[in-house]
Amino acid sequence: MGPRVGLPAAGGVGSFHRHWRMSGKRCLNWILLDLGLPSDIDGASEGLAILRETLHLNPMAKVIVVTGNSDRAKAVAAIESGAYDFIEKPVQLEVLEDRASSARHTSPT
């Protein structure tokens, strides 16, 4: 069986918990997370909360965050919180494929 990949539902930590329960609480090898969804006043506080919760529930997951922030402060905060890597918007398919491949090859099977 190949690696499992998932996308947490947009809508904040509550939606993430619903998605986690619906997925059977399975461990995912890598996750793509948009720090700006859902939008909030701080720009990424909900995304960072989902990142922390994701890593709490699945510490081995490689979380690749997507950010639209022109300054890299939110991406750096995500890396400091345990994200595997980040990609800036607009996402280039080749970059996403490269980062996903890297995450997949460093994840336990």
N, CA, C and O of each residue as an XYZ file, in Angstrom:
436
protein
N       0.850     -1.181      0.000
C       0.000      0.000      0.000
C       0.891      1.238      0.000
O       1.870      1.302      0.744
N       0.556      2.212     -0.825
C       1.343      3.436     -0.924
C       1.079      4.377      0.227
O       0.238      4.100      1.082
N       1.793      5.490      0.256
C       1.600      6.459      1.332
C       0.204      7.060      1.286
O      -0.391      7.204      0.218
N      -0.300      7.403      2.445
C      -1.610      8.034      2.536
C      -1.416      9.539      2.592
O      -0.546     10.045      3.301
N      -2.236     10.236      1.838
C      -2.143     11.686      1.736
C      -3.506     12.258      2.048
O      -4.521     11.662      1.688
N      -3.554     13.403      2.710
C      -4.838     13.993      3.030
C      -4.790     15.493      3.073
O      -3.726     16.102      3.190
N      -5.944     16.067      2.976
C      -6.092     17.510      3.049
C      -7.098     17.829      4.134
O      -8.276     17.507      3.982
N      -6.672     18.457      5.233
C      -7.642     18.846      6.249
C      -8.667     19.806      5.658
O      -8.341     20.647      4.821
N      -9.896     19.668      6.102
C     -10.959     20.526      5.607
C     -10.755     21.961      6.066
O     -10.303     22.209      7.184
N     -11.094     22.909      5.188
C     -11.045     24.314      5.570
C     -12.172     24.584      6.558
O     -13.202     23.912      6.522
N     -11.988     25.543      7.422
C     -13.041     25.890      8.348
C     -12.574     25.980      9.779
O     -13.399     26.140     10.678
N     -11.299     25.885     10.020
C     -10.774     26.056     11.363
C     -10.561     24.750     12.088
O     -10.756     23.666     11.540
N     -10.155     24.881     13.334
C      -9.814     23.714     14.138
C     -11.014     22.799     14.311
O     -10.859     21.578     14.286
N     -12.209     23.357     14.487
C     -13.408     22.523     14.630
C     -13.637     21.654     13.407
O     -13.961     20.474     13.535
N     -13.472     22.229     12.218
C     -13.615     21.446     10.997
C     -12.517     20.399     10.889
O     -12.751     19.285     10.420
N     -11.319     20.764     11.326
C     -10.224     19.803     11.299
C     -10.568     18.606     12.167
O     -10.339     17.468     11.758
N     -11.114     18.833     13.356
C     -11.484     17.722     14.248
C     -12.545     16.848     13.606
O     -12.484     15.624     13.716
N     -13.521     17.458     12.933
C     -14.550     16.664     12.250
C     -13.905     15.824     11.144
O     -14.216     14.642     11.000
N     -13.013     16.432     10.368
C     -12.327     15.706      9.297
C     -11.531     14.541      9.874
O     -11.549     13.438      9.326
N     -10.832     14.787     10.984
C     -10.014     13.755     11.620
C     -10.879     12.575     12.052
O     -10.519     11.420     11.826
N     -12.026     12.869     12.679
C     -12.920     11.790     13.114
C     -13.467     11.027     11.908
O     -13.534      9.798     11.929
N     -13.862     11.755     10.849
C     -14.421     11.115      9.667
C     -13.396     10.253      8.932
O     -13.763      9.274      8.283
N     -12.125     10.605      9.028
C     -11.082      9.855      8.325
C     -10.693      8.583      9.081
O      -9.815      7.843      8.639
N     -11.337      8.331     10.206
C     -10.994      7.159     10.994
C      -9.718      7.360     11.794
O      -9.093      6.399     12.241
N      -9.340      8.619     11.970
C      -8.147      8.974     12.742
C      -6.897      8.279     12.215
O      -5.986      7.950     12.974
N      -6.871      8.065     10.919
C      -5.704      7.412     10.331
C      -4.526      8.378     10.265
O      -4.702      9.596     10.214
N      -3.369      7.831     10.268
C      -2.154      8.638     10.169
C      -1.852      8.892      8.702
O      -1.837      7.969      7.888
N      -1.617     10.132      8.381
C      -1.291     10.517      7.017
C       0.201     10.804      6.941
O       0.785     11.328      7.889
N       0.815     10.462      5.815
C       2.241     10.674      5.647
C       2.595     12.141      5.448
O       3.563     12.634      6.029
N       1.816     12.837      4.631
C       2.051     14.261      4.440
C       0.729     14.959      4.211
O      -0.230     14.379      3.702
N       0.705     16.223      4.603
C      -0.525     17.012      4.573
C      -0.197     18.370      3.991
O       0.820     18.972      4.338
N      -1.050     18.852      3.112
C      -0.929     20.196      2.552
C      -1.919     21.077      3.295
O      -3.119     20.801      3.304
N      -1.414     22.146      3.922
C      -2.242     23.008      4.764
C      -2.075     24.462      4.356
O      -0.963     24.991      4.376
N      -3.166     25.109      3.989
C      -3.145     26.531      3.664
C      -3.266     27.314      4.962
O      -4.297     27.254      5.632
N      -2.218     28.048      5.320
C      -2.229     28.800      6.575
C      -3.307     29.869      6.616
O      -3.764     30.237      7.698
N      -3.721     30.373      5.463
C      -4.696     31.456      5.419
C      -6.138     31.014      5.371
O      -7.027     31.859      5.267
N      -6.405     29.728      5.442
C      -7.791     29.259      5.412
C      -8.125     28.576      6.718
O      -7.391     27.687      7.149
N      -9.182     28.956      7.344
C     -10.062     30.065      6.979
C      -9.410     31.395      7.325
O      -8.495     31.460      8.145
N      -9.897     32.452      6.687
C      -9.317     33.767      6.986
C      -9.641     34.170      8.412
O     -10.713     33.873      8.940
N      -8.701     34.843      9.009
C      -8.922     35.382     10.342
C      -8.203     36.726     10.438
O      -7.441     37.101      9.547
N      -8.452     37.425     11.502
C      -7.902     38.770     11.676
C      -6.378     38.756     11.629
O      -5.765     39.648     11.042
N      -5.769     37.752     12.243
C      -4.317     37.677     12.328
C      -3.689     37.175     11.037
O      -2.476     37.287     10.860
N      -4.482     36.629     10.144
C      -3.969     36.158      8.880
C      -3.568     34.695      8.865
O      -3.649     34.051      7.819
N      -3.140     34.156      9.987
C      -2.709     32.755      9.981
C      -2.871     32.063     11.327
O      -2.427     30.926     11.483
N      -3.493     32.714     12.301
C      -3.574     32.091     13.624
C      -4.363     30.783     13.599
O      -3.984     29.832     14.281
N      -5.452     30.711     12.829
C      -6.213     29.456     12.721
C      -5.371     28.395     12.033
O      -5.352     27.242     12.462
N      -4.671     28.779     10.967
C      -3.817     27.824     10.263
C      -2.721     27.281     11.160
O      -2.427     26.085     11.129
N      -2.109     28.154     11.962
C      -1.067     27.705     12.889
C      -1.651     26.798     13.966
O      -0.999     25.845     14.393
N      -2.880     27.087     14.412
C      -3.544     26.224     15.403
C      -3.811     24.844     14.805
O      -3.628     23.830     15.478
N      -4.245     24.802     13.539
C      -4.482     23.521     12.878
C      -3.166     22.767     12.711
O      -3.124     21.549     12.888
N      -2.096     23.479     12.374
C      -0.785     22.853     12.258
C      -0.383     22.189     13.569
O       0.013     21.023     13.587
N      -0.488     22.937     14.669
C      -0.113     22.385     15.970
C      -0.977     21.183     16.337
O      -0.467     20.184     16.842
N      -2.273     21.274     16.086
C      -3.179     20.164     16.395
C      -2.873     18.951     15.522
O      -2.902     17.816     15.999
N      -2.582     19.189     14.248
C      -2.233     18.106     13.331
C      -1.014     17.347     13.846
O      -1.009     16.117     13.892
N       0.012     18.092     14.228
C       1.242     17.453     14.698
C       1.063     16.810     16.068
O       1.763     15.854     16.402
N       0.139     17.324     16.853
C      -0.173     16.686     18.139
C      -0.822     15.318     17.899
O      -0.477     14.333     18.552
N      -1.770     15.273     16.949
C      -2.495     14.040     16.663
C      -1.670     13.057     15.842
O      -1.844     11.844     15.958
N      -0.774     13.580     15.015
C       0.006     12.742     14.105
C       1.418     13.308     14.002
O       1.757     13.934     12.998
N       2.249     13.097     15.026
C       3.566     13.727     15.073
C       4.504     13.338     13.938
O       5.473     14.052     13.678
N       4.243     12.233     13.260
C       5.115     11.805     12.168
C       4.730     12.424     10.825
O       5.469     12.280      9.851
N       3.592     13.108     10.756
C       3.144     13.700      9.490
C       4.086     14.815      9.058
O       4.606     15.566      9.884
N       4.292     14.906      7.777
C       5.063     16.006      7.192
C       4.035     17.010      6.663
O       3.339     16.741      5.684
N       3.950     18.168      7.321
C       2.975     19.181      6.940
C       3.668     20.232      6.081
O       4.617     20.886      6.515
N       3.180     20.378      4.864
C       3.670     21.411      3.954
C       2.628     22.519      3.985
O       1.468     22.302      3.636
N       3.047     23.705      4.406
C       2.111     24.812      4.501
C       2.187     25.681      3.252
O       3.245     25.844      2.644
N       1.038     26.231      2.890
C       0.928     27.154      1.776
C       0.598     28.506      2.375
O      -0.300     28.617      3.210
N       1.309     29.522      1.959
C       1.055     30.855      2.480
C       1.060     31.874      1.359
O       1.834     31.776      0.406
N       0.188     32.846      1.490
C       0.132     33.926      0.518
C       0.803     35.177      1.042
O       0.810     36.208      0.369
N       1.361     35.100      2.221
C       1.980     36.278      2.820
C       3.264     36.631      2.087
O       4.123     35.776      1.874
N       3.390     37.907      1.699
C       4.594     38.323      0.986
C       5.807     38.322      1.904
O       6.913     38.004      1.466
N       5.613     38.675      3.179
C       6.730     38.513      4.112
C       6.661     37.088      4.637
O       5.570     36.539      4.786
N       7.738     36.521      4.902
C       7.777     35.108      5.264
C       7.577     34.857      6.752
O       7.837     33.750      7.223
N       7.128     35.843      7.493
C       6.993     35.695      8.950
C       6.065     34.536      9.328
O       6.384     33.765     10.233
N       4.930     34.405      8.651
C       3.987     33.322      8.981
C       4.563     31.966      8.597
O       4.373     30.987      9.319
N       5.265     31.898      7.471
C       5.888     30.640      7.065
C       6.976     30.248      8.060
O       7.103     29.074      8.409
N       7.755     31.215      8.513
C       8.793     30.938      9.510
C       8.149     30.462     10.807
O       8.637     29.523     11.436
N       7.048     31.108     11.209
C       6.338     30.671     12.423
C       5.842     29.234     12.266
O       5.870     28.457     13.220
N       5.391     28.886     11.067
C       4.925     27.520     10.827
C       6.079     26.523     10.919
O       5.930     25.459     11.519
N       7.216     26.855     10.336
C       8.390     25.980     10.413
C       8.818     25.819     11.875
O       9.139     24.717     12.321
N       8.818     26.924     12.607
C       9.178     26.863     14.030
C       8.178     26.039     14.834
O       8.519     25.491     15.883
N       6.935     25.953     14.340
C       5.903     25.157     15.017
C       5.923     23.699     14.579
O       5.134     22.894     15.074
N       6.814     23.350     13.660
C       6.951     21.952     13.278
C       6.604     21.601     11.848
O       6.676     20.432     11.469
N       6.223     22.597     11.029
C       5.924     22.297      9.627
C       7.168     21.763      8.937
O       8.286     22.163      9.262
N       6.977     20.874      8.002
C       8.079     20.275      7.249
C       8.668     21.275      6.259
O       9.887     21.365      6.109
N       7.797     22.026      5.584
C       8.245     22.962      4.555
C       7.102     23.923      4.249
O       5.999     23.770      4.776
N       7.364     24.909      3.402
C       6.306     25.818      2.985
C       6.439     26.142      1.510
O       7.514     26.036      0.920
N       5.312     26.542      0.929
C       5.231     26.953     -0.469
C       4.466     28.263     -0.500
O       3.444     28.406      0.171
N       4.955     29.216     -1.275
C       4.252     30.487     -1.419
C       3.235     30.413     -2.552
O       3.432     29.706     -3.540
N       2.138     31.163     -2.388
C       1.145     31.294     -3.453
C       1.643     32.321     -4.452
O       2.353     33.248     -4.063
N       1.308     32.193     -5.690
C       0.561     31.075     -6.270
C       1.435     29.831     -6.342
O       2.616     29.896     -6.682
N       0.831     28.712     -6.017
C       1.568     27.456     -5.964
C       1.897     26.999     -7.382
O       1.021     26.898     -8.241
N       3.171     26.727     -7.603
C       3.617     26.163     -8.877
C       3.573     24.642     -8.752
O       4.123     24.084     -7.802
N       2.933     23.977     -9.690
C       2.749     22.536     -9.630
C       4.076     21.797     -9.477
O       4.163     20.832     -8.717
N       5.104     22.240    -10.190
C       6.399     21.560    -10.109
C       6.975     21.648     -8.691
O       7.563     20.688     -8.193
N       6.803     22.802     -8.049
C       7.298     22.991     -6.679
C       6.531     22.086     -5.725
O       7.130     21.435     -4.869
N       5.207     22.043     -5.870
C       4.389     21.181     -5.018
C       4.788     19.716     -5.188
O       4.936     18.993     -4.203
N       4.961     19.282     -6.425
C       5.369     17.899     -6.672
C       6.712     17.592     -6.031
O       6.893     16.524     -5.446
N       7.654     18.521     -6.137
C       8.980     18.326     -5.551
C       8.907     18.218     -4.034
O       9.499     17.315     -3.444
N       8.174     19.150     -3.394
C       8.070     19.133     -1.929
C       7.311     17.908     -1.446
O       7.683     17.305     -0.439
N       6.247     17.534     -2.157
C       5.469     16.353     -1.765
C       6.313     15.086     -1.905
O       6.259     14.207     -1.046
N       7.081     14.992     -2.972
C       7.949     13.837     -3.173
C       8.993     13.752     -2.061
O       9.263     12.675     -1.530
N       9.569     14.890     -1.721
C      10.557     14.924     -0.643
C       9.933     14.491      0.684
O      10.518     13.695      1.419
N       8.752     15.015      0.984
C       8.054     14.659      2.229
C       7.721     13.172      2.240
O       7.894     12.499      3.255
N       7.246     12.668      1.120
C       6.863     11.258      1.025
C       8.068     10.342      1.260
O       7.946      9.299      1.902
N       9.210     10.733      0.744
C      10.398      9.886      0.865
C      11.054      9.982      2.242
O      11.882      9.139      2.587
N      10.703     10.984      3.024
C      11.267     11.083      4.368
C      10.275     10.613      5.423
O      10.604     10.577      6.609
N       9.051     10.249      5.001
C       8.041      9.756      5.941
C       8.203      8.266      6.148
O       8.610      7.544      5.238
N       7.877      7.801      7.366
C       7.907      6.353      7.588
C       6.839      5.674      6.743
O       5.795      6.268      6.476
N       7.079      4.468      6.329
C       6.105      3.737      5.501
C       5.252      2.832      6.338
O       4.381      2.142      5.810
